[in-house]
Protein backbone atom coordinates (compact mmCIF):
# COMPACT_ATOMS: atom_id res chain seq x y z
CA UNK A 1 0.00 0.00 0.00
CA UNK A 2 2.72 2.45 1.02
CA UNK A 3 4.95 1.58 -1.92
CA UNK A 4 2.32 1.59 -4.70
CA UNK A 5 -0.96 3.30 -3.82
CA UNK A 6 0.35 6.35 -1.96
CA UNK A 7 3.15 7.17 -4.46
CA UNK A 8 0.77 6.81 -7.42
CA UNK A 9 -1.86 8.94 -5.70
CA UNK A 10 0.83 11.48 -4.84
CA UNK A 11 2.01 11.66 -8.45
CA UNK A 12 -1.55 12.15 -9.66
CA UNK A 13 -2.14 14.93 -7.12
CA UNK A 14 1.18 16.61 -7.92
CA UNK A 15 0.50 16.67 -11.65
CA UNK A 16 -2.66 18.70 -11.01
CA UNK A 17 -0.94 21.36 -8.88
CA UNK A 18 0.21 24.31 -10.99
CA UNK A 19 3.77 25.54 -10.63
CA UNK A 20 2.45 29.02 -9.79
CA UNK A 21 0.77 27.58 -6.67
CA UNK A 22 3.97 25.79 -5.72
CA UNK A 23 5.97 29.03 -6.09
CA UNK A 24 3.51 30.88 -3.84
CA UNK A 25 3.63 28.02 -1.32
CA UNK A 26 7.44 28.14 -1.15
CA UNK A 27 7.43 31.91 -0.70
CA UNK A 28 4.94 31.60 2.16
CA UNK A 29 7.16 28.98 3.85
CA UNK A 30 10.33 31.03 3.32
CA UNK A 31 9.57 33.43 6.14
CA UNK A 32 9.28 30.50 8.56
CA UNK A 33 12.70 29.14 7.62
CA UNK A 34 14.33 32.53 8.01
CA UNK A 35 14.17 31.80 11.74
CA UNK A 36 17.26 29.62 11.26
CA UNK A 37 19.40 32.73 11.10
CA UNK A 38 19.81 36.20 9.74
CA UNK A 39 19.75 36.48 5.97
CA UNK A 40 22.91 38.11 4.68
CA UNK A 41 21.54 40.23 1.83
CA UNK A 42 24.94 40.93 0.25
CA UNK A 43 25.94 37.25 0.15
CA UNK A 44 22.44 36.30 -1.00
CA UNK A 45 22.70 38.80 -3.86
CA UNK A 46 26.10 37.39 -4.88
CA UNK A 47 24.79 33.81 -4.76
CA UNK A 48 21.78 34.80 -6.86
CA UNK A 49 24.07 36.43 -9.44
CA UNK A 50 26.18 33.27 -9.48
CA UNK A 51 23.05 31.14 -9.89
CA UNK A 52 21.81 33.28 -12.80
CA UNK A 53 25.21 32.87 -14.47
CA UNK A 54 24.69 29.09 -14.29
CA UNK A 55 21.72 29.53 -16.65
CA UNK A 56 19.70 26.72 -15.05
CA UNK A 57 16.78 27.02 -17.51
CA UNK A 58 13.99 25.95 -15.18
CA UNK A 59 10.32 26.88 -14.96
CA UNK A 60 11.03 27.99 -11.40
CA UNK A 61 12.43 31.35 -10.29
CA UNK A 62 15.38 30.07 -8.27
CA UNK A 63 16.12 32.42 -5.38
CA UNK A 64 19.03 31.72 -3.03
CA UNK A 65 19.02 32.92 0.58
CA UNK A 66 22.32 32.98 2.51
CA UNK A 67 21.70 32.33 6.20
CA UNK A 68 24.18 33.31 8.89
CA UNK A 69 24.09 29.97 10.70
CA UNK A 70 27.01 27.63 11.44
CA UNK A 71 24.99 24.51 10.61
CA UNK A 72 26.48 22.65 7.63
CA UNK A 73 23.27 22.51 5.60
CA UNK A 74 21.31 23.74 2.63
CA UNK A 75 17.74 23.02 1.58
CA UNK A 76 15.18 23.87 -1.05
CA UNK A 77 11.53 24.76 -0.58
CA UNK A 78 8.80 24.12 -3.12
CA UNK A 79 8.78 26.65 -5.92
CA UNK A 80 12.44 27.71 -5.99
CA UNK A 81 13.44 29.17 -2.61
CA UNK A 82 16.87 27.78 -1.65
CA UNK A 83 18.54 28.35 1.71
CA UNK A 84 22.30 27.93 2.06
CA UNK A 85 23.80 28.11 5.54
CA UNK A 86 27.07 29.83 6.35
CA UNK A 87 28.33 26.55 7.83
CA UNK A 88 28.22 24.72 4.49
CA UNK A 89 29.65 27.70 2.61
CA UNK A 90 32.66 27.59 4.95
CA UNK A 91 33.22 23.98 3.83
CA UNK A 92 33.14 24.79 0.11
CA UNK A 93 36.62 24.99 -1.36
CA UNK A 94 35.94 25.48 -5.04
CA UNK A 95 33.74 26.86 -7.77
CA UNK A 96 32.86 23.28 -8.73
CA UNK A 97 31.54 22.48 -5.25
CA UNK A 98 29.31 25.56 -5.30
CA UNK A 99 27.93 24.61 -8.73
CA UNK A 100 27.25 21.10 -7.40
CA UNK A 101 25.48 22.43 -4.29
CA UNK A 102 23.25 24.84 -6.20
CA UNK A 103 22.61 22.20 -8.87
CA UNK A 104 21.63 19.64 -6.22
CA UNK A 105 19.24 22.02 -4.44
CA UNK A 106 17.75 23.10 -7.78
CA UNK A 107 17.22 19.40 -8.50
CA UNK A 108 14.98 19.21 -5.43
CA UNK A 109 12.97 22.17 -6.74
CA UNK A 110 12.64 20.98 -10.34
CA UNK A 111 11.72 17.44 -9.30
CA UNK A 112 9.15 18.88 -6.88
CA UNK A 113 10.54 16.90 -3.94
CA UNK A 114 9.25 19.28 -1.26
CA UNK A 115 5.74 19.24 -2.66
CA UNK A 116 5.81 15.45 -3.15
CA UNK A 117 7.00 14.93 0.41
CA UNK A 118 4.26 17.16 1.76
CA UNK A 119 1.50 15.46 -0.23
CA UNK A 120 2.79 12.05 0.83
CA UNK A 121 2.89 13.03 4.51
CA UNK A 122 -0.65 14.41 4.45
CA UNK A 123 -2.05 11.42 2.57
CA UNK A 124 -0.31 9.02 4.97
CA UNK A 125 -1.74 10.86 8.00
CA UNK A 126 -5.24 10.79 6.52
CA UNK A 127 -5.01 7.07 5.78
CA UNK A 128 -3.73 6.31 9.28
CA UNK A 129 -6.61 8.27 10.77
CA UNK A 130 -9.12 6.50 8.53
CA UNK A 131 -7.70 3.07 9.42
CA UNK A 132 -7.38 3.61 13.14
CA UNK A 133 -9.85 6.30 14.07
CA UNK A 134 -8.83 8.43 17.02
CA UNK A 135 -9.15 5.69 19.65
CA UNK A 136 -6.27 3.22 19.15
CA UNK A 137 -3.06 5.15 19.80
CA UNK A 138 -0.85 2.02 19.74
CA UNK A 139 -1.95 0.99 16.25
CA UNK A 140 -1.69 4.59 15.11
CA UNK A 141 1.91 4.76 16.43
CA UNK A 142 2.85 1.51 14.64
CA UNK A 143 1.39 2.70 11.34
CA UNK A 144 3.00 6.10 11.78
CA UNK A 145 6.41 4.44 12.24
CA UNK A 146 5.83 2.36 9.11
CA UNK A 147 4.99 5.54 7.23
CA UNK A 148 8.20 7.19 8.48
CA UNK A 149 10.27 4.23 7.24
CA UNK A 150 8.66 4.61 3.83
CA UNK A 151 9.41 8.34 3.82
CA UNK A 152 13.08 7.62 4.61
CA UNK A 153 13.24 5.44 1.51
CA UNK A 154 11.59 8.19 -0.51
CA UNK A 155 14.06 10.68 0.94
CA UNK A 156 17.06 8.61 -0.20
CA UNK A 157 15.58 8.39 -3.70
CA UNK A 158 14.98 12.15 -3.74
CA UNK A 159 18.59 12.80 -2.68
CA UNK A 160 19.89 10.50 -5.40
CA UNK A 161 17.66 12.22 -7.97
CA UNK A 162 18.88 15.67 -6.83
CA UNK A 163 22.50 14.47 -7.00
CA UNK A 164 21.95 13.29 -10.58
CA UNK A 165 20.37 16.64 -11.48
CA UNK A 166 23.32 18.48 -9.93
CA UNK A 167 25.73 16.30 -11.91
CA UNK A 168 23.85 17.06 -15.13
CA UNK A 169 24.05 20.79 -14.33
CA UNK A 170 27.81 20.46 -13.92
CA UNK A 171 28.08 18.80 -17.33
CA UNK A 172 25.82 21.43 -18.98
CA UNK A 173 27.85 24.28 -17.46
CA UNK A 174 31.10 22.57 -18.45
CA UNK A 175 32.11 22.34 -14.79
CA UNK A 176 34.43 19.49 -13.85
CA UNK A 177 32.30 17.04 -11.82
CA UNK A 178 35.44 15.72 -10.11
CA UNK A 179 35.67 19.08 -8.36
C-alpha positions as CSV (number, residue, x, y, z in Angstrom):
1,X,0.0,0.0,0.0
2,X,2.7,2.4,1.0
3,X,4.9,1.6,-1.9
4,X,2.3,1.6,-4.7
5,X,-1.0,3.3,-3.8
6,X,0.4,6.4,-2.0
7,X,3.1,7.2,-4.5
8,X,0.8,6.8,-7.4
9,X,-1.9,8.9,-5.7
10,X,0.8,11.5,-4.8
11,X,2.0,11.7,-8.4
12,X,-1.5,12.1,-9.7
13,X,-2.1,14.9,-7.1
14,X,1.2,16.6,-7.9
15,X,0.5,16.7,-11.6
16,X,-2.7,18.7,-11.0
17,X,-0.9,21.4,-8.9
18,X,0.2,24.3,-11.0
19,X,3.8,25.5,-10.6
20,X,2.5,29.0,-9.8
21,X,0.8,27.6,-6.7
22,X,4.0,25.8,-5.7
23,X,6.0,29.0,-6.1
24,X,3.5,30.9,-3.8
25,X,3.6,28.0,-1.3
26,X,7.4,28.1,-1.2
27,X,7.4,31.9,-0.7
28,X,4.9,31.6,2.2
29,X,7.2,29.0,3.8
30,X,10.3,31.0,3.3
31,X,9.6,33.4,6.1
32,X,9.3,30.5,8.6
33,X,12.7,29.1,7.6
34,X,14.3,32.5,8.0
35,X,14.2,31.8,11.7
36,X,17.3,29.6,11.3
37,X,19.4,32.7,11.1
38,X,19.8,36.2,9.7
39,X,19.8,36.5,6.0
40,X,22.9,38.1,4.7
41,X,21.5,40.2,1.8
42,X,24.9,40.9,0.3
43,X,25.9,37.3,0.1
44,X,22.4,36.3,-1.0
45,X,22.7,38.8,-3.9
46,X,26.1,37.4,-4.9
47,X,24.8,33.8,-4.8
48,X,21.8,34.8,-6.9
49,X,24.1,36.4,-9.4
50,X,26.2,33.3,-9.5
51,X,23.0,31.1,-9.9
52,X,21.8,33.3,-12.8
53,X,25.2,32.9,-14.5
54,X,24.7,29.1,-14.3
55,X,21.7,29.5,-16.7
56,X,19.7,26.7,-15.1
57,X,16.8,27.0,-17.5
58,X,14.0,26.0,-15.2
59,X,10.3,26.9,-15.0
60,X,11.0,28.0,-11.4
61,X,12.4,31.3,-10.3
62,X,15.4,30.1,-8.3
63,X,16.1,32.4,-5.4
64,X,19.0,31.7,-3.0
65,X,19.0,32.9,0.6
66,X,22.3,33.0,2.5
67,X,21.7,32.3,6.2
68,X,24.2,33.3,8.9
69,X,24.1,30.0,10.7
70,X,27.0,27.6,11.4
71,X,25.0,24.5,10.6
72,X,26.5,22.6,7.6
73,X,23.3,22.5,5.6
74,X,21.3,23.7,2.6
75,X,17.7,23.0,1.6
76,X,15.2,23.9,-1.1
77,X,11.5,24.8,-0.6
78,X,8.8,24.1,-3.1
79,X,8.8,26.7,-5.9
80,X,12.4,27.7,-6.0
81,X,13.4,29.2,-2.6
82,X,16.9,27.8,-1.7
83,X,18.5,28.4,1.7
84,X,22.3,27.9,2.1
85,X,23.8,28.1,5.5
86,X,27.1,29.8,6.3
87,X,28.3,26.5,7.8
88,X,28.2,24.7,4.5
89,X,29.7,27.7,2.6
90,X,32.7,27.6,4.9
91,X,33.2,24.0,3.8
92,X,33.1,24.8,0.1
93,X,36.6,25.0,-1.4
94,X,35.9,25.5,-5.0
95,X,33.7,26.9,-7.8
96,X,32.9,23.3,-8.7
97,X,31.5,22.5,-5.2
98,X,29.3,25.6,-5.3
99,X,27.9,24.6,-8.7
100,X,27.2,21.1,-7.4
101,X,25.5,22.4,-4.3
102,X,23.2,24.8,-6.2
103,X,22.6,22.2,-8.9
104,X,21.6,19.6,-6.2
105,X,19.2,22.0,-4.4
106,X,17.8,23.1,-7.8
107,X,17.2,19.4,-8.5
108,X,15.0,19.2,-5.4
109,X,13.0,22.2,-6.7
110,X,12.6,21.0,-10.3
111,X,11.7,17.4,-9.3
112,X,9.2,18.9,-6.9
113,X,10.5,16.9,-3.9
114,X,9.3,19.3,-1.3
115,X,5.7,19.2,-2.7
116,X,5.8,15.5,-3.2
117,X,7.0,14.9,0.4
118,X,4.3,17.2,1.8
119,X,1.5,15.5,-0.2
120,X,2.8,12.0,0.8
121,X,2.9,13.0,4.5
122,X,-0.7,14.4,4.5
123,X,-2.0,11.4,2.6
124,X,-0.3,9.0,5.0
125,X,-1.7,10.9,8.0
126,X,-5.2,10.8,6.5
127,X,-5.0,7.1,5.8
128,X,-3.7,6.3,9.3
129,X,-6.6,8.3,10.8
130,X,-9.1,6.5,8.5
131,X,-7.7,3.1,9.4
132,X,-7.4,3.6,13.1
133,X,-9.8,6.3,14.1
134,X,-8.8,8.4,17.0
135,X,-9.2,5.7,19.6
136,X,-6.3,3.2,19.2
137,X,-3.1,5.2,19.8
138,X,-0.8,2.0,19.7
139,X,-1.9,1.0,16.3
140,X,-1.7,4.6,15.1
141,X,1.9,4.8,16.4
142,X,2.9,1.5,14.6
143,X,1.4,2.7,11.3
144,X,3.0,6.1,11.8
145,X,6.4,4.4,12.2
146,X,5.8,2.4,9.1
147,X,5.0,5.5,7.2
148,X,8.2,7.2,8.5
149,X,10.3,4.2,7.2
150,X,8.7,4.6,3.8
151,X,9.4,8.3,3.8
152,X,13.1,7.6,4.6
153,X,13.2,5.4,1.5
154,X,11.6,8.2,-0.5
155,X,14.1,10.7,0.9
156,X,17.1,8.6,-0.2
157,X,15.6,8.4,-3.7
158,X,15.0,12.2,-3.7
159,X,18.6,12.8,-2.7
160,X,19.9,10.5,-5.4
161,X,17.7,12.2,-8.0
162,X,18.9,15.7,-6.8
163,X,22.5,14.5,-7.0
164,X,21.9,13.3,-10.6
165,X,20.4,16.6,-11.5
166,X,23.3,18.5,-9.9
167,X,25.7,16.3,-11.9
168,X,23.8,17.1,-15.1
169,X,24.1,20.8,-14.3
170,X,27.8,20.5,-13.9
171,X,28.1,18.8,-17.3
172,X,25.8,21.4,-19.0
173,X,27.9,24.3,-17.5
174,X,31.1,22.6,-18.4
175,X,32.1,22.3,-14.8
176,X,34.4,19.5,-13.8
177,X,32.3,17.0,-11.8
178,X,35.4,15.7,-10.1
179,X,35.7,19.1,-8.4
